[in-house]
Amino acid sequence: MTGEAILRVEGVAKTYAGGVTALEPVDLAIRKGEIFALLGPNGAGKTTLISIICGIVKPSAGTITVAGHDAIRDYKAARRAIGLVPQELSTDSFESVLATVTFSRRLFGHGPNPAYIEQILRDLSLWDKRKARILELSGGMKRRVLIAKALAHEPQILFLDEPTAGVDVALRRDMWKLVHRLRDAGATIILTTHYIEEAEEMADRVGVINRGKLLLVEEKAALMRKLGRRELELALVEPLAALPDGLEQWSPRLENDGHTLRYVFDAQAEHTGVPSLLRALSDRGIAFKDLETSRSSLEDIFVDLVGEERR
């Protein structure tokens, strides 16, 4: 995807008074209309970065431009361009769904637009609950209310901080569909998550962050091509007690009590080693009854990246 950047983060860092560095300098440009997933384990710095961009936490260094507005000098204009769905299910418990979403719109200086609010609530399957008080709703419904509140002032950029944390699988799938609908309507979506499948399902691009350091930003498909491995799995006719001599260059491993031989290779390499491995097995009288290859998931790639950064 190509296009103009609606959000620019340049050299943004955060060090707290005690000397703890929560975020090393980050440079990041988010394109208008994309879905960007910031992927990392708990405590990696995802929420810190989002909180800085949204004006909740003050950066120690760096500049942020949101929809052409400097997020420090022109905070109000920048913040009007942003909708934030936080992790915490904090909202006005005694207010009705309709009242709290309508109030969120007014907070940003927008006049009444009942038709727009109704459409949001319908899109989020909340219209039938519009008169219910927040405290009467389930956790999943409360999460939907938070999204409705974030959308009430018609933001250009929507931040979803761990949007499906603590919700069931069915609701998670519904949320994924909603995110795609929002993007199709013109919104730019930035989500933080530690659910690998969430990033794999939704994102156009993926950023990987760990220990406050942005390790990489890459198109999802290109990332999986570049770093993705493939695995060859052979179901052996006869189990092996141990690997025979002469297979060291491929470093295969035995699994399933010797019934399975697994070989990991780089699918982008000029020579994958697969044909030569199969010949070597045949030369040693090792037969197989089934063969299967699979590619690495985003989770495999993430684990490798984080592991390299720790070394």
C-alpha positions in Angstrom: 0.0 0.0 0.0 1.2 3.5 -0.8 -0.1 6.8 0.2 0.4 9.9 2.3 1.3 9.6 5.9 -1.6 10.7 8.2 0.6 10.2 11.3 4.3 10.8 11.7 6.4 9.9 14.8 10.0 11.1 14.8 12.5 10.3 17.5 9.8 9.8 20.1 11.2 8.4 23.4 10.1 8.1 27.0 12.4 8.0 30.1 10.7 8.3 33.5 12.1 10.3 36.4 13.7 7.3 38.0 15.7 6.6 34.9 13.7 3.8 33.6 13.5 3.9 29.8 10.0 2.8 28.7 10.5 3.7 25.0 13.6 4.1 22.9 13.5 6.6 20.1 10.9 5.6 17.6 10.4 6.7 14.0 7.2 5.7 12.4 4.9 6.9 9.6 1.3 5.6 9.3 -0.3 5.8 5.9 -3.8 7.1 5.5 -6.4 4.3 5.2 -4.2 1.4 6.4 -4.5 -1.0 9.2 -1.3 -1.1 11.2 -0.6 -3.6 14.0 1.9 -2.9 16.7 2.8 -6.4 17.9 4.7 -7.1 21.2 4.5 -9.0 24.5 3.0 -7.4 27.6 5.2 -4.6 28.8 6.9 -4.1 25.5 6.1 -0.4 25.2 3.0 -0.6 23.0 0.6 1.3 25.3 3.4 3.8 26.1 3.8 4.7 22.5 0.0 5.0 21.9 -0.5 7.0 25.0 2.2 9.5 23.9 0.6 9.9 20.5 -2.8 10.4 22.0 -1.4 13.1 24.5 -2.0 11.0 27.6 1.8 10.6 28.4 4.3 13.4 27.7 7.3 12.3 25.6 10.9 12.8 26.8 11.9 13.6 23.2 10.6 13.7 19.7 7.9 15.2 17.5 4.4 13.8 16.5 2.3 15.1 13.6 -1.3 14.0 13.4 -3.3 14.8 10.3 -1.0 17.8 9.7 -1.1 19.1 13.3 1.8 19.1 15.7 0.6 17.0 18.6 2.4 19.2 21.2 1.8 22.7 19.9 -1.6 22.1 18.4 -2.9 19.5 20.9 -6.6 20.1 20.5 -6.6 19.8 16.7 -4.4 16.7 16.8 -6.6 15.1 19.4 -9.8 15.7 17.5 -8.3 13.6 14.7 -7.9 10.7 17.0 -10.3 8.1 18.5 -8.8 6.0 21.3 -10.2 2.7 22.5 -8.3 1.9 25.7 -7.6 -1.5 27.3 -9.5 -0.7 30.4 -13.3 -1.1 30.5 -13.8 2.2 32.2 -16.9 4.2 31.3 -19.8 6.0 32.9 -21.5 3.0 34.5 -24.8 4.7 35.4 -25.3 6.4 32.0 -27.2 4.9 29.2 -25.3 3.7 26.1 -26.9 6.4 24.0 -26.2 9.2 26.5 -22.5 8.3 27.0 -21.8 8.0 23.2 -23.6 11.3 22.5 -21.7 13.1 25.3 -18.4 11.8 23.8 -19.2 13.6 20.6 -20.0 16.8 22.4 -16.7 16.7 24.3 -14.9 17.3 21.0 -17.0 20.3 20.0 -19.2 18.5 17.5 -22.9 19.5 17.2 -25.7 16.9 17.5 -25.9 14.3 14.8 -28.5 11.7 15.9 -28.4 9.8 12.6 -24.6 9.4 12.8 -24.8 8.1 16.4 -27.5 5.7 15.5 -25.5 4.3 12.6 -22.5 3.7 14.9 -24.6 2.0 17.4 -26.3 -0.2 14.8 -22.9 -1.1 13.2 -21.7 -2.2 16.7 -25.0 -4.1 17.4 -25.7 -1.7 20.2 -28.9 0.0 19.0 -31.1 -2.4 20.8 -29.1 -1.7 24.0 -29.1 2.1 23.6 -31.3 2.7 26.7 -29.5 0.2 28.9 -27.1 1.5 31.5 -23.5 0.6 31.0 -23.3 -1.4 34.2 -26.0 -3.7 32.9 -23.9 -4.8 29.9 -21.6 -7.7 29.4 -17.8 -7.2 29.1 -18.0 -7.7 25.3 -20.8 -5.1 25.0 -18.9 -2.6 27.2 -16.0 -3.1 24.7 -18.3 -2.1 21.9 -19.4 1.0 23.8 -15.8 2.1 24.1 -15.4 1.8 20.3 -18.7 3.7 19.8 -17.4 6.5 22.1 -14.1 6.6 20.2 -15.9 6.9 16.9 -18.5 9.5 18.1 -16.5 12.5 17.0 -15.7 11.1 13.5 -11.9 10.7 14.0 -9.6 10.1 11.1 -7.4 7.8 13.1 -8.7 5.1 15.4 -6.4 3.5 18.0 -7.4 0.2 19.4 -5.2 -0.7 22.4 -5.6 -4.5 22.9 -9.1 -4.4 21.5 -10.0 -8.0 22.1 -8.3 -8.6 25.4 -10.6 -10.7 27.6 -13.3 -11.2 25.0 -14.4 -14.6 23.6 -13.4 -15.9 20.2 -16.8 -15.2 18.6 -16.7 -11.5 19.6 -13.1 -11.3 18.6 -14.1 -12.4 15.0 -16.9 -9.8 15.1 -14.4 -7.1 16.1 -12.1 -8.1 13.2 -15.0 -7.7 10.7 -15.8 -4.3 12.3 -12.2 -3.0 11.9 -12.2 -3.9 8.2 -15.6 -2.1 7.7 -14.1 1.0 9.4 -11.1 0.9 7.2 -13.3 0.5 4.1 -15.2 3.6 5.3 -11.9 5.6 5.2 -10.6 5.3 8.7 -6.9 4.6 9.5 -6.7 1.9 12.1 -3.8 1.4 14.5 -4.1 -1.5 16.9 -1.8 -2.9 19.6 -2.0 -6.6 20.3 -0.1 -9.5 21.7 -2.5 -11.9 19.9 -0.5 -13.0 16.9 -3.6 -14.1 15.0 -5.1 -10.7 15.4 -2.2 -9.0 13.5 -2.1 -11.8 10.9 -5.8 -11.5 10.3 -6.2 -7.8 10.1 -3.0 -5.8 9.4 -1.6 -4.4 6.2 1.7 -3.7 8.0 3.2 -5.0 11.2 5.5 -3.3 13.6 7.3 -5.5 16.2 8.2 -3.8 19.5 10.0 -5.3 22.5 11.6 -3.8 25.6 10.7 -0.3 24.4 12.5 -0.8 21.1 10.8 -0.9 17.7 12.5 -3.8 16.1 11.1 -3.5 12.6 8.2 -2.2 10.5 7.3 -4.2 7.4 4.4 -5.0 5.1 2.9 -8.2 6.5 3.2 -10.2 3.3 6.7 -9.1 2.7 7.7 -9.8 6.3 6.5 -13.3 6.0 8.3 -13.8 2.7 11.5 -12.3 4.1 11.6 -14.0 7.5 9.3 -16.9 7.0 10.6 -20.4 7.1 9.1 -23.5 5.6 9.1 -26.9 7.2 9.3 -30.3 5.6 7.7 -33.0 7.5 8.2 -36.7 6.6 6.1 -39.5 8.0 8.5 -42.4 8.0 7.6 -46.0 7.1 9.7 -47.3 9.9 10.5 -45.3 13.1 14.1 -44.3 13.7 15.8 -44.7 17.1 18.3 -42.0 16.1 19.4 -40.0 13.1 21.9 -41.9 10.9 25.3 -40.4 10.3 25.8 -38.1 7.3 22.7 -35.9 7.8 24.4 -33.2 9.9 24.4 -30.6 7.1 20.6 -30.5 7.1 20.1 -30.6 10.9 16.8 -32.5 10.7 15.1 -33.6 13.9 13.2 -36.7 14.9 9.8 -36.3 16.5 6.8 -38.4 17.4 9.0 -41.3 18.9 11.0 -41.5 15.7 8.0 -41.7 13.3 8.4 -38.1 12.0 11.4 -36.4 10.5 11.3 -32.6 10.3 13.5 -30.3 8.3 13.4 -26.4 8.5 14.6 -24.5 5.4 14.5 -21.1 3.9 12.1 -21.0 1.0 13.8 -17.9 -0.5 17.2 -19.6 -0.6 18.6 -20.6 -4.0 19.2 -24.1 -2.7 16.7 -25.2 -0.1 18.4 -28.5 0.6 15.2 -30.5 0.2 16.1 -32.5 -2.9 19.5 -33.4 -1.5 18.1 -34.4 1.8 15.5 -36.7 0.1 18.3 -38.3 -1.9 20.4 -38.8 1.3 17.5 -40.5 3.0 16.9 -42.7 0.0 20.6 -43.7 -0.1 20.4 -44.8 3.5 17.3 -46.9 2.9 15.0 -44.5 4.9 11.5 -44.5 3.3 8.6 -42.2 4.0 4.9 -42.7 3.4 3.8 -39.1 3.5 5.3 -35.6 2.9 4.0 -32.2 3.9 5.4 -28.7 3.9 4.2 -25.7 5.9 5.2 -22.1 6.2 6.0 -20.2 9.3 3.3 -18.3 11.0 3.6 -14.7 12.1 4.0 -16.2 15.6 7.1 -18.1 14.6 8.6 -14.9 13.1 7.8 -12.9 16.1 9.4 -15.4 18.5 12.5 -15.5 16.3 12.7 -11.6 16.3 12.3 -11.3 20.0 14.7 -14.1 20.7 17.4 -12.4 18.5 16.9 -9.0 20.3 17.4 -10.7 23.7 20.7 -12.3 22.7 
